């Protein structure tokens, strides 16, 4: 249904969404330690349901740098309302919504549904692939984790997947796609 045309559009949207969700974070004393992606879902969902009763979660991405456990201080959650035909993003940090933004572009992806693994489990699943890809000691950095359905998997476009993006000096980026239900690596690619 989505195929390669959707993949290209979804990837472009994901990059743009990352720019939209990466709004400046307010700085204050007493910030909490980084958390997994699930930590802000309920708060973002409540805000989304206030915005539109039919809003469903379609996308999650780290809004601040990730730590070695797959946690970030701030996560972005994108919801889509079919009735409004609009998408709205909420960014959560320290158990509070720190940004809310309507997306000017169309982003009508399928709902993530329930039953997906958290960011730390996805990171654990990706580690062996990263070690194989960067066999020689090199400083790698996990730059992005995003969770969505309908992209990167032509065989099963309804599958929710985590995509982890690693960078290393002098090497092409490594993308590791993890099945968000069972934690299995679906594929890897360089780019």
Phi, psi and omega in degrees: 000314183267315174054198184292326179300316179292322180304311180297316180293319181294319179296316178298318179294321180298319178295316178294320179298318177303321178290324179290315184285340182275052176287157180301135179271137176290144180256130175209158181291154175080021178299144180282160177292161178304153183227167175287167184297328181293338188303326183256002185299312184298317179297313179296321179296318178298317178296318180296319180292331174290326179286315181205124183300333182263010183296135177231147180289126182238349188197140174225140176209147175295136178258350177224167184304149179269148175263183184292349180259001182083024179251154176222155178288338185214133179236149176251139183232124180252130179241149178237138176246112176298323181297320179272342187053044181224155174242145179221137181250141173238138178246129186241132177218136177054037177072019180226149172281122181253349177201144174220133188212130171283142177268129181286336181268161177282132181213071184260071178272162178289155180298146177290332183071196182251171172089015179270149180285155180281170185299324180293323177292322177296319178297317178301318179295328183280337188308313180300323179293321180293318179297322177292317184291325180246064185298323178276145180303118179211146180283108177258155179223128173281110185265327186214141168232126177225143181239125176198169174247156171087011179220157174071356183224089180295333181290326181214080185293348178272355181287132172278133181225146167271135171242122180253132182245121180249143175236154177209143180302131175072013180227148176295153179299154177245129177249128178238119180259124183246133173297124186283351177266313187247356176077010178279145176288125180270319178189163174226155174202160181251151178182000000 
